Amino acid sequence: MCTNAIEDISERMVKAGRELHKNGLVRGTSGNISARIPGTDTFLIKPSGARMEALEPGELVLVDLQGNKIRGEAQVSLETPIHAAIYRGRKDVQAVVHNHPP
């Protein structure tokens, strides 16, 4: 698998999650972010219960477009099926951000 792409995307997702928190767009463990791994039928997603401001690249969960976990220690997000459906239906979508601003 595209290890360099996964590492790069993981870093960018963590940075985006911290920016969402810093700007008051998420609170606690609410909200979710995911990003497609180019050239594959997989994407990374924030795990269930993770806080955006404390998220680390290694915590992200790699799943396929059916929402099956491929890699990661944490539990997949309950929102994984929604993200997977978006990626299956829209080949042009490269990332999904779902937040709960106060």
MARFILUM-237869 format. One record per residue (C-alpha): x, z, y. Coordinates in steps of 0.02 Angstrom, whole numbers, padded with zeros to 5 digits, always signed. Layout:
<atoms>
XZY;...
</atoms>
This chain:
<atoms>
+00000+00000+00000;+00054-00025+00181;+00143+00142+00202;+00213+00100+00374;+00042+00044+00436;-00039+00202+00368;+00091+00312+00453;+00073+00220+00619;-00117+00226+00615;-00115+00410+00564;-00008+00453+00716;-00121+00353+00831;-00278+00435+00760;-00206+00610+00785;-00161+00567+00964;-00337+00498+00994;-00417+00654+00919;-00314+00767+01032;-00363+00662+01183;-00547+00677+01136;-00527+00866+01129;-00423+00876+01288;-00557+00778+01382;-00697+00890+01320;-00778+00757+01211;-00775+00860+01050;-00788+01044+01011;-00742+01138+00853;-00749+01030+00698;-00882+00913+00766;-00859+00726+00779;-00758+00606+00677;-00632+00466+00693;-00579+00333+00570;-00472+00177+00570;-00460+00027+00455;-00294-00011+00371;-00265-00196+00413;-00259-00315+00267;-00340-00190+00147;-00513-00130+00100;-00469+00048+00152;-00479+00161+00302;-00419+00332+00358;-00544+00465+00412;-00534+00641+00481;-00572+00762+00340;-00721+00878+00335;-00694+01038+00433;-00539+00980+00527;-00522+01015+00712;-00469+00867+00820;-00347+00970+00924;-00256+01036+00769;-00264+00878+00663;-00102+00822+00579;-00068+00646+00511;-00049+00706+00332;-00224+00782+00334;-00312+00615+00355;-00402+00551+00201;-00383+00373+00140;-00543+00300+00067;-00605+00131+00009;-00751+00035+00083;-00870+00119-00040;-00816+00290+00025;-00713+00340-00128;-00561+00448-00091;-00397+00362-00133;-00274+00484-00058;-00280+00653+00026;-00297+00837-00015;-00445+00875+00097;-00628+00843+00066;-00693+00679+00137;-00806+00692+00287;-00994+00692+00261;-00995+00546+00382;-00883+00439+00271;-01029+00332+00205;-01079+00288+00384;-00902+00236+00430;-00885+00138+00267;-01048+00045+00300;-00987-00004+00473;-00822-00071+00405;-00911-00166+00265;-01036-00244+00384;-00919-00280+00528;-00751-00354+00480;-00702-00356+00664;-00717-00166+00684;-00548-00081+00669;-00595+00097+00716;-00747+00209+00733;-00763+00361+00847;-00913+00475+00827;-00910+00627+00939;-01025+00766+00997;-00987+00800+01179;-01057+00965+01246;
</atoms>
